[in-house]
Amino acid sequence: MSALVVFKDAWANRDKLGESNKTRELAAFLPAALEVQEAPPNPLLRWLSRTLLLLIVIALTWSYFGHINIVASAEGKIIPSSRVKQIQPLEKGMVKTLFVKEGQLVEKGQPLIALDATLNQADTNSLVSEQQRTQLRLAVNQGFLTLLHGSTNTSSSQKLSDFNSAKQTLTQQIQKMSWQTPPSNTDLQLHQNLLLQQWLQYESQLRSLHSALAQNSAEQATVKEVITKLELILPVVNKRLRLLKKMFREKLVAETEYLQSLQEQIQIKQDFAAEKQRLKQLQEMVTDITQQINLHNAQSASAVLMEITEQNRQLAGLTEELIKVRDSRAKQVIYAPVAGRVQELMVNTIGGIVTEAQQLMLIVPIEQTLEAEVFLENKDIGFVFNGMSAEVKVHTFPFTKYGVIDAVISNVSTDATIDEKKGLIYRMQLKLAVNQIQVNNKMVNLVPGMSVTAEVQIGERRIIEFFLAPLLKGKQEALRER
């Protein structure tokens, strides 16, 4: 019997429904077998229960075989692919010229702002002056070293000639040097005189040592003459003494004459020994004076070489500092790193002070390619990879009316950052397929800063699992012991 027949039968006997209720009330006092005969159950209820059972079976079957998508959602905003550029000064300064205004389009390399370079110029001038002085002192020491190398075994006239040559070489060397500002004639003459004084001081000490050496040589000559004279006299004195001794024994001469001759011999021998000792001392003094001359030359050369080394080091340091200062001066004018639009201009006052690394403005690049930067929750990071497809919903344009934008994941960060509300999150970048969206039959450009939601399909799941998962989880946690 179909449900339609049951309905027709119930509709045909609708006027007897009230009697049926009375019959059921009366039949309640009869035995069970008679009660069923007098008041049988309504067939509508039986079919209703069958229908509900069938719906439950269908729902269970659909929940088992049916699948739904698992989607990972992440919120963020649209950014240019090369990111927004912060414009910051390298060091503290005063605003001299402002070339742009808020919202202005600029080209790459276009000047944005110029800072006052007065202090920087003062530093540059100071470094250039110090570099010039160091170069002049270096030239003086190199000229002095040239004189030292040519001063061995030369006469005074040759030394003077060497000095004049070195002076000329010094002038040529100064002229050949690379100068930020060429030295004046006064500075040139001053350092030539400095070289002269340095050389004269060295030569004065050297002349004193050579004078001592010459005096020693003269004394040696005198001593040698005395020794030669004594060497000639001593044999005569010895012979005379022998004769007087013989005559004294024969009583031919007085004893006083013999003793006088003996005294003369002793005196000559002592003088001879003394002169020999003095000659030896003078010869030792020659060695000592020669060592002093060599030491004086070595110390002078060593001192000037140390000064040359130190001055070369100073020049290298000054050159580096000068490069830094000039580079800093060049950066007093800040140029646009990319073509884009000026935003968040923080400086509007000429003469205002800006500090090191202060954000002056932002340049939002104008590019054909836009990206979405979103932040993925920690629970989804294990299922999202580069190259996966995604859908981006722009909050400004409801997706139910204007649709979504296709995108591809271009980068997923390998480390998490901490968010105060969401905890650990991962930065994810998606390359948008288009940079426009159709709104009311008109294409509207997407601009950086628009908030978006990115959805990535990371898998599928049976419908029944959504209902069983809480039960299984509760069962697993309930059966564990602490």
Secondary structure, DSSP 8 states (H G I E B T S, - for coil): --HHHHHHHHHHTGGGHHHHHHHHHHHTTS-HHHHHHHS---HHHHHHHHHHHHHHHHHHHHHHH-EEEEEEEEEEEEEETT--EEE--SS-EEEEEE---TT-EE-TT-EEEEE--HHHHHHHHHHHHHHHHHHHHHHHHHHHHHHHHT-TT--HHHHHHHHHHHHHHHHHHHHHS--SS---HHHHHHHHHHHHHHHHHHHHHHHHHHHHHHHHHHHHHHHHHHHHHHHHHHHHHHHHHHHHHHHHHTT-S-HHHHHHHHHHHHHHHHHHHHHHHHHHHHHHHHHHHHHHHHHHHHHHHHHHHHHHHHHHHHHHHHHHHHHHHHHHHHTTEEE-SSSEEEES-----TT-EE-TT---EEEEE--S-EEEEEEEEGGGGGG--TT-EEEEEETTS-HHHH--EEEEEEEE-SS-EEETTTEEEEEEEEEES-SEEEETTEEEE--TT-EEEEEEEEEEEEHHHHHHHHHHHHHHHHT---
